[in-house]
Amino acid sequence: MNFIYLLSVVSTMLTNPATAVGQNNIKNKETQKFHVKGICEESKEIIEKVGSQPRISKVDYDSVTQTATITYNKSKTNSQEILKKIALAGFDNSEYLAPDEAYLKLAKECQYPREKTMKLNHQSIDHSAPDQTKNQANQNQLSMVYDAYFMLKDAFVKADEIEISKQISVFSKSISIVDMGKLSHETHLVWMDVLKVLETTSNQLSQETNIDKQRLIFAKLAEPMAKVAQKAALGYTIYYQTCPMFNGGSNWLSKDENIRNPFYGNKMLTCGSTIKIIKK
């Protein structure tokens, strides 16, 4: 009986050795399935290669159903990080949109039809806009996010709780409508890296009604917003400012060089300093 069982195991491994060995070496395993766009034989090879890492992750791609089965060590990585890599290789998936540059680098036979409207991270993404519209959209993609951020910051400076609530909604909406496919390659990389933090933080702001606690949450936005600002062509200078007294030191972004503290408002309006200037 043991001999028969051993033969069965060996047969399975010979049939699909990469899957058998690769997945068995992964500890703390979790397996999930995702829709990934890909139509050629080469797409299977690319998707599995970029998503797989010895002892950490293994991707099996079915080009017929356009389904990626991702097995990963959940203490080392997560499905989002793997799907980012797949998107950056040129393949739209259910979580991330491939940059246009990456998609166009695929061989012609591997350039799958991009749907006119694709559902991505609960957003509707339109691929059908003409080039002129795309260029304009690319320029304005993140301007809306930063405009909303600065309006929210100003509401905290004024300690206007009604306006804060309104601008939190505007900021959350601005994040949700960013079309990642229209961002430049470098900006796309950074945006994907910070998107989850921005979404989580804006959601926390939406659920909190106490202004002091909202200010603590608002402070979490500074670092990811600064990271994106360094890559995005916003067309104006941004001042990265800090208040050493709020919660042991907290930061914010401003278009104004003068200090207008969003954490204390009129109580300590000019408390703080500029620690970095992001010029564009």
ZICORFEN-V881603 format. One record per helix or strand. SS is the DSSP state (h for helix, s for strand). FROM is the first residue (numbers start at 1). LEN is the number of residues. If there is no record, write none. Layout:
{{SS	FROM	LEN} {SS	FROM	LEN}}
//
This chain:
{{h	2	14} {h	17	8} {s	29	8} {h	41	11} {s	53	1} {s	57	6} {s	67	7} {h	79	10} {s	93	1} {h	100	6} {h	108	3} {s	117	4} {s	123	4} {h	131	10} {h	143	16} {h	161	16} {h	180	3} {h	185	23} {h	211	8} {h	221	9} {s	238	6} {h	246	3} {s	250	5} {h	265	3} {s	273	6}}
//
